[in-house]
């Protein structure tokens, strides 16, 4: 985990988010999908509801994280969302829907987990989850160079709609701009520039991923107008604070490692 004085991973946490280090425990069923109106919020830190089928590669993981389909039976997520590598049958992956309560949702159970080799809470924040069967939903291509680490990115997830907020039943989306390393380093002196990238509205804040979005993809269109994943939701100080952009695992830096691990999973 990053700096305990405010910077935290973005896995779902029990209870309200504090400015200190937060728990990375999963939500109980009673704590999921609530807001002040009793139903799913239409905004997630400046976001809006995603349409059914808009991002078909999105996956919700039962420990309170997001993910993307890397292969037909492999989910790409964040290292801090899982507890080491090895056989693991405790995780349920849900996909195929924007509404997690939809009867059309498809699910599969984990069989194995591979956490990034050498992960110690700083950088290398990626992991793969092998499923017991294909989910039958599209995969998301990963960037193999930094050519797309610029411009505007799409973020999406079922995480909190505000700092300290509740998880969402409906998938929410938002757009955030790239923040260069030099600027982001001023916000986070512990940024690992080779392995992490930043996105968000530096001056005004207001749009960001938050607790429960960890492991989900940050993506954009490539030159063929196809979605390509450039980041993995990792950490940040609070959610959508001015001067504190979201920090994402730089997928292109780890693309070869991820491919090798997936082939051996």
C-alpha positions as a Markdown table, in Angstrom:
| # | Residue | x | y | z |
|---|---|---|---|---|
| 1 | Unk | 0.0 | 0.0 | 0.0 |
| 2 | Unk | 1.1 | 3.5 | -0.8 |
| 3 | Unk | 1.7 | 6.4 | 1.6 |
| 4 | Unk | -0.6 | 5.8 | 4.6 |
| 5 | Unk | -1.2 | 9.5 | 5.0 |
| 6 | Unk | -4.0 | 9.7 | 2.4 |
| 7 | Unk | -2.9 | 7.6 | -0.6 |
| 8 | Unk | -4.7 | 4.3 | -0.8 |
| 9 | Unk | -5.5 | 1.4 | -3.1 |
| 10 | Unk | -8.9 | 1.5 | -4.7 |
| 11 | Unk | -10.3 | -1.9 | -3.7 |
| 12 | Unk | -13.6 | -1.9 | -2.0 |
| 13 | Unk | -13.3 | -1.2 | 1.8 |
| 14 | Unk | -15.7 | -1.9 | 4.6 |
| 15 | Unk | -17.0 | 1.2 | 6.3 |
| 16 | Unk | -16.3 | 4.7 | 5.3 |
| 17 | Unk | -13.1 | 5.6 | 3.6 |
| 18 | Unk | -10.7 | 7.5 | 5.8 |
| 19 | Unk | -7.6 | 9.5 | 5.0 |
| 20 | Unk | -5.5 | 6.8 | 6.5 |
| 21 | Unk | -4.8 | 3.3 | 5.2 |
| 22 | Unk | -8.0 | 1.5 | 4.5 |
| 23 | Unk | -9.1 | -2.1 | 4.7 |
| 24 | Unk | -9.1 | -4.1 | 1.5 |
| 25 | Unk | -11.8 | -6.5 | 2.7 |
| 26 | Unk | -14.7 | -7.4 | 0.3 |
| 27 | Unk | -18.1 | -6.0 | 0.8 |
| 28 | Unk | -20.9 | -8.0 | 2.4 |
| 29 | Unk | -24.1 | -8.4 | 0.5 |
| 30 | Unk | -25.8 | -6.0 | 2.9 |
| 31 | Unk | -23.3 | -3.2 | 2.1 |
| 32 | Unk | -23.4 | -3.4 | -1.7 |
| 33 | Unk | -25.3 | -1.1 | -4.1 |
| 34 | Unk | -26.7 | 1.5 | -1.7 |
| 35 | Unk | -26.9 | 5.2 | -1.9 |
| 36 | Unk | -28.9 | 8.0 | -0.4 |
| 37 | Unk | -31.9 | 7.3 | -2.6 |
| 38 | Unk | -32.0 | 3.6 | -1.9 |
| 39 | Unk | -31.0 | 2.7 | -5.5 |
| 40 | Unk | -27.9 | 2.9 | -7.8 |
| 41 | Unk | -26.5 | 6.3 | -8.2 |
| 42 | Unk | -26.3 | 7.8 | -11.7 |
| 43 | Unk | -23.0 | 9.5 | -11.0 |
| 44 | Unk | -19.6 | 8.1 | -10.0 |
| 45 | Unk | -17.2 | 10.9 | -9.2 |
| 46 | Unk | -18.4 | 12.8 | -12.2 |
| 47 | Unk | -19.5 | 9.8 | -14.2 |
| 48 | Unk | -22.7 | 8.6 | -15.8 |
| 49 | Unk | -24.5 | 5.2 | -16.4 |
| 50 | Unk | -23.0 | 3.0 | -19.1 |
| 51 | Unk | -25.3 | 1.5 | -21.6 |
| 52 | Unk | -25.8 | -2.3 | -21.8 |
| 53 | Unk | -23.1 | -3.7 | -24.2 |
| 54 | Unk | -21.1 | -0.4 | -24.2 |
| 55 | Unk | -18.1 | -2.0 | -22.5 |
| 56 | Unk | -18.7 | -5.7 | -22.8 |
| 57 | Unk | -15.3 | -6.7 | -21.5 |
| 58 | Unk | -15.9 | -5.3 | -18.0 |
| 59 | Unk | -16.0 | -7.7 | -15.1 |
| 60 | Unk | -16.9 | -7.4 | -11.4 |
| 61 | Unk | -15.0 | -9.5 | -8.9 |
| 62 | Unk | -16.6 | -10.7 | -5.7 |
| 63 | Unk | -13.8 | -9.4 | -3.4 |
| 64 | Unk | -14.9 | -5.9 | -4.4 |
| 65 | Unk | -12.7 | -5.1 | -7.4 |
| 66 | Unk | -13.1 | -4.7 | -11.1 |
| 67 | Unk | -11.3 | -6.3 | -14.0 |
| 68 | Unk | -11.3 | -6.8 | -17.7 |
| 69 | Unk | -11.3 | -10.0 | -19.8 |
| 70 | Unk | -7.8 | -10.6 | -21.0 |
| 71 | Unk | -8.6 | -14.0 | -22.5 |
| 72 | Unk | -11.9 | -16.0 | -22.7 |
| 73 | Unk | -11.2 | -17.5 | -19.3 |
| 74 | Unk | -8.7 | -15.1 | -17.8 |
| 75 | Unk | -9.4 | -11.8 | -16.0 |
| 76 | Unk | -6.8 | -9.0 | -15.7 |
| 77 | Unk | -7.0 | -7.0 | -12.5 |
| 78 | Unk | -4.8 | -5.3 | -9.8 |
| 79 | Unk | -2.3 | -7.2 | -7.7 |
| 80 | Unk | -3.6 | -5.5 | -4.5 |
| 81 | Unk | -7.0 | -7.1 | -5.2 |
| 82 | Unk | -5.7 | -10.6 | -4.6 |
| 83 | Unk | -3.8 | -12.4 | -1.9 |
| 84 | Unk | -0.8 | -13.9 | -3.5 |
| 85 | Unk | -0.5 | -16.6 | -6.3 |
| 86 | Unk | -1.7 | -20.2 | -6.4 |
| 87 | Unk | -4.9 | -22.2 | -6.5 |
| 88 | Unk | -7.9 | -20.1 | -5.5 |
| 89 | Unk | -11.6 | -21.0 | -5.9 |
| 90 | Unk | -13.0 | -18.2 | -3.7 |
| 91 | Unk | -13.5 | -15.5 | -6.4 |
| 92 | Unk | -16.6 | -15.1 | -8.5 |
| 93 | Unk | -16.4 | -13.1 | -11.7 |
| 94 | Unk | -19.6 | -11.5 | -13.0 |
| 95 | Unk | -19.9 | -10.1 | -16.5 |
| 96 | Unk | -22.1 | -9.5 | -19.5 |
| 97 | Unk | -24.2 | -6.9 | -17.9 |
| 98 | Unk | -24.1 | -3.3 | -16.6 |
| 99 | Unk | -26.6 | -4.0 | -13.9 |
| 100 | Unk | -25.2 | -6.6 | -11.5 |
| 101 | Unk | -28.7 | -7.7 | -10.5 |
| 102 | Unk | -29.7 | -8.5 | -14.0 |
| 103 | Unk | -30.8 | -12.1 | -14.7 |
| 104 | Unk | -28.7 | -12.0 | -17.8 |
| 105 | Unk | -25.4 | -11.8 | -15.8 |
| 106 | Unk | -22.9 | -14.6 | -16.4 |
| 107 | Unk | -20.6 | -15.8 | -13.7 |
| 108 | Unk | -17.6 | -18.1 | -13.3 |
| 109 | Unk | -15.4 | -19.1 | -10.4 |
| 110 | Unk | -11.7 | -18.7 | -10.1 |
| 111 | Unk | -9.4 | -21.7 | -10.2 |
| 112 | Unk | -6.0 | -20.0 | -10.0 |
| 113 | Unk | -4.5 | -16.6 | -9.3 |
| 114 | Unk | -1.2 | -15.1 | -10.4 |
| 115 | Unk | -0.1 | -12.0 | -8.7 |
| 116 | Unk | 2.6 | -10.0 | -10.4 |
| 117 | Unk | 6.0 | -11.5 | -9.4 |
| 118 | Unk | 7.8 | -9.3 | -6.9 |
| 119 | Unk | 4.7 | -7.4 | -6.0 |
| 120 | Unk | 5.2 | -5.7 | -2.6 |
| 121 | Unk | 2.6 | -3.0 | -2.6 |
| 122 | Unk | 4.6 | -0.5 | -4.6 |
| 123 | Unk | 4.3 | -0.7 | -8.4 |
| 124 | Unk | 3.8 | -4.0 | -10.3 |
| 125 | Unk | 0.1 | -3.7 | -9.5 |
| 126 | Unk | -1.3 | -6.3 | -11.9 |
| 127 | Unk | -2.7 | -9.8 | -11.5 |
| 128 | Unk | -4.4 | -12.5 | -13.5 |
| 129 | Unk | -7.3 | -14.7 | -12.4 |
| 130 | Unk | -8.0 | -18.0 | -14.2 |
| 131 | Unk | -11.7 | -19.0 | -14.4 |
| 132 | Unk | -13.2 | -22.4 | -14.4 |
| 133 | Unk | -15.0 | -21.7 | -17.7 |
| 134 | Unk | -15.1 | -18.9 | -20.3 |
| 135 | Unk | -17.5 | -16.1 | -19.5 |
| 136 | Unk | -18.5 | -15.8 | -23.1 |
| 137 | Unk | -17.9 | -12.1 | -23.3 |
| 138 | Unk | -15.4 | -10.1 | -25.4 |
| 139 | Unk | -11.8 | -9.6 | -24.4 |
| 140 | Unk | -10.0 | -6.2 | -24.2 |
| 141 | Unk | -6.8 | -5.8 | -26.1 |
| 142 | Unk | -3.8 | -4.5 | -24.0 |
| 143 | Unk | -1.4 | -1.9 | -25.2 |
| 144 | Unk | 2.1 | -3.2 | -26.1 |
| 145 | Unk | 3.7 | 0.2 | -26.4 |
| 146 | Unk | 3.2 | 3.7 | -24.8 |
| 147 | Unk | 1.8 | 5.1 | -28.1 |
| 148 | Unk | -1.7 | 5.4 | -26.6 |
| 149 | Unk | -0.6 | 6.8 | -23.3 |
| 150 | Unk | -1.9 | 10.2 | -24.1 |
| 151 | Unk | -5.1 | 12.1 | -24.8 |
| 152 | Unk | -8.4 | 11.2 | -23.1 |
| 153 | Unk | -9.2 | 7.9 | -21.5 |
| 154 | Unk | -12.4 | 6.1 | -20.4 |
| 155 | Unk | -12.8 | 4.7 | -16.9 |
| 156 | Unk | -15.6 | 2.5 | -15.8 |
| 157 | Unk | -16.6 | 0.5 | -12.7 |
| 158 | Unk | -19.1 | -0.4 | -10.0 |
| 159 | Unk | -17.1 | 1.4 | -7.3 |
| 160 | Unk | -18.1 | 4.2 | -5.0 |
| 161 | Unk | -19.7 | 7.3 | -6.5 |
| 162 | Unk | -17.9 | 9.6 | -4.1 |
| 163 | Unk | -15.1 | 9.4 | -1.6 |
| 164 | Unk | -16.4 | 7.3 | 1.3 |
| 165 | Unk | -19.5 | 6.4 | -0.8 |
| 166 | Unk | -21.2 | 3.1 | -1.5 |
| 167 | Unk | -20.6 | 0.5 | -4.2 |
| 168 | Unk | -22.9 | 0.7 | -7.2 |
| 169 | Unk | -25.3 | -1.8 | -8.8 |
| 170 | Unk | -25.0 | -0.2 | -12.2 |
| 171 | Unk | -21.8 | 0.3 | -14.2 |
| 172 | Unk | -20.7 | 3.9 | -14.3 |
| 173 | Unk | -18.3 | 5.6 | -16.8 |
| 174 | Unk | -16.4 | 8.8 | -17.1 |
| 175 | Unk | -13.6 | 10.4 | -19.2 |
| 176 | Unk | -10.3 | 11.6 | -17.8 |
| 177 | Unk | -7.3 | 13.3 | -19.5 |
| 178 | Unk | -3.7 | 12.1 | -19.4 |
| 179 | Unk | -1.5 | 13.7 | -16.8 |
| 180 | Unk | 2.2 | 13.7 | -17.6 |
| 181 | Unk | 4.7 | 12.1 | -15.2 |
| 182 | Unk | 6.3 | 15.4 | -14.2 |
| 183 | Unk | 3.0 | 16.9 | -13.2 |
| 184 | Unk | 1.9 | 13.8 | -11.4 |
| 185 | Unk | 5.2 | 13.5 | -9.6 |
| 186 | Unk | 4.4 | 16.9 | -8.0 |
| 187 | Unk | 1.2 | 15.4 | -6.6 |
| 188 | Unk | 2.8 | 12.1 | -5.6 |
| 189 | Unk | 6.5 | 12.0 | -4.9 |
| 190 | Unk | 6.4 | 8.2 | -4.6 |
| 191 | Unk | 5.1 | 7.7 | -8.2 |
| 192 | Unk | 7.0 | 5.0 | -10.0 |
| 193 | Unk | 7.2 | 6.7 | -13.4 |
| 194 | Unk | 8.2 | 3.6 | -15.4 |
| 195 | Unk | 5.4 | 1.5 | -14.0 |
| 196 | Unk | 2.6 | 3.9 | -13.3 |
| 197 | Unk | 0.7 | 6.6 | -15.2 |
| 198 | Unk | -1.8 | 9.3 | -14.1 |
| 199 | Unk | -5.1 | 10.7 | -15.3 |
| 200 | Unk | -7.6 | 13.2 | -14.1 |
| 201 | Unk | -8.4 | 16.9 | -13.9 |
| 202 | Unk | -5.5 | 18.4 | -12.0 |
| 203 | Unk | -6.9 | 21.8 | -11.3 |
| 204 | Unk | -10.6 | 21.1 | -10.6 |
| 205 | Unk | -10.7 | 17.4 | -9.8 |
| 206 | Unk | -14.3 | 16.1 | -9.8 |
| 207 | Unk | -13.8 | 13.0 | -12.0 |
| 208 | Unk | -12.0 | 9.9 | -10.9 |
| 209 | Unk | -12.1 | 6.2 | -10.0 |
| 210 | Unk | -12.7 | 5.5 | -6.4 |
| 211 | Unk | -13.0 | 2.6 | -3.8 |
| 212 | Unk | -14.2 | -0.5 | -5.5 |
| 213 | Unk | -12.9 | 0.4 | -8.9 |
| 214 | Unk | -9.5 | -1.2 | -8.3 |
| 215 | Unk | -8.4 | -3.6 | -11.0 |
| 216 | Unk | -10.7 | -2.2 | -13.6 |
| 217 | Unk | -9.4 | -1.0 | -16.9 |
| 218 | Unk | -8.5 | 2.5 | -18.2 |
| 219 | Unk | -8.9 | 2.4 | -21.9 |
| 220 | Unk | -9.3 | 4.4 | -25.2 |
| 221 | Unk | -9.7 | 3.8 | -28.9 |
| 222 | Unk | -6.7 | 2.7 | -31.0 |
| 223 | Unk | -6.0 | 3.7 | -34.6 |
| 224 | Unk | -8.4 | 1.0 | -35.7 |
| 225 | Unk | -11.2 | 2.5 | -33.6 |
| 226 | Unk | -11.0 | -0.5 | -31.2 |
| 227 | Unk | -10.8 | -0.3 | -27.5 |
| 228 | Unk | -7.4 | -0.8 | -26.0 |
| 229 | Unk | -6.4 | -1.0 | -22.3 |
| 230 | Unk | -3.7 | 1.4 | -21.3 |
| 231 | Unk | -4.1 | 1.3 | -17.5 |
| 232 | Unk | -5.3 | -0.7 | -14.5 |
| 233 | Unk | -7.0 | 1.2 | -11.6 |
| 234 | Unk | -4.5 | 1.2 | -8.8 |
| 235 | Unk | -4.4 | 4.0 | -6.2 |
| 236 | Unk | -4.8 | 7.7 | -5.4 |
| 237 | Unk | -5.2 | 10.2 | -2.6 |
| 238 | Unk | -8.9 | 10.4 | -1.9 |
| 239 | Unk | -11.2 | 10.4 | -4.9 |
| 240 | Unk | -11.5 | 13.2 | -7.4 |
| 241 | Unk | -9.6 | 15.7 | -5.3 |
| 242 | Unk | -8.1 | 18.8 | -7.0 |
| 243 | Unk | -4.4 | 18.3 | -7.5 |
| 244 | Unk | -4.6 | 14.5 | -6.8 |
| 245 | Unk | -5.2 | 12.5 | -10.1 |
| 246 | Unk | -5.8 | 8.8 | -10.2 |
| 247 | Unk | -2.8 | 6.5 | -10.5 |
| 248 | Unk | -2.9 | 3.5 | -12.9 |
| 249 | Unk | -0.6 | 0.6 | -13.6 |
| 250 | Unk | 1.0 | 1.3 | -17.0 |
| 251 | Unk | -0.2 | -1.7 | -19.0 |
| 252 | Unk | 2.3 | -1.3 | -21.9 |
| 253 | Unk | 5.2 | -1.6 | -19.4 |
| 254 | Unk | 4.0 | -5.0 | -18.2 |
| 255 | Unk | 2.4 | -6.2 | -21.4 |
| 256 | Unk | 5.1 | -8.9 | -22.2 |
| 257 | Unk | 5.1 | -10.1 | -18.5 |
| 258 | Unk | 1.3 | -10.3 | -18.5 |
| 259 | Unk | 1.3 | -12.3 | -21.8 |
| 260 | Unk | 3.9 | -14.7 | -20.5 |
| 261 | Unk | 2.0 | -15.2 | -17.3 |
| 262 | Unk | -1.3 | -15.8 | -19.0 |
| 263 | Unk | 0.3 | -18.4 | -21.3 |
| 264 | Unk | 1.5 | -20.3 | -18.2 |
| 265 | Unk | -1.6 | -19.9 | -16.1 |
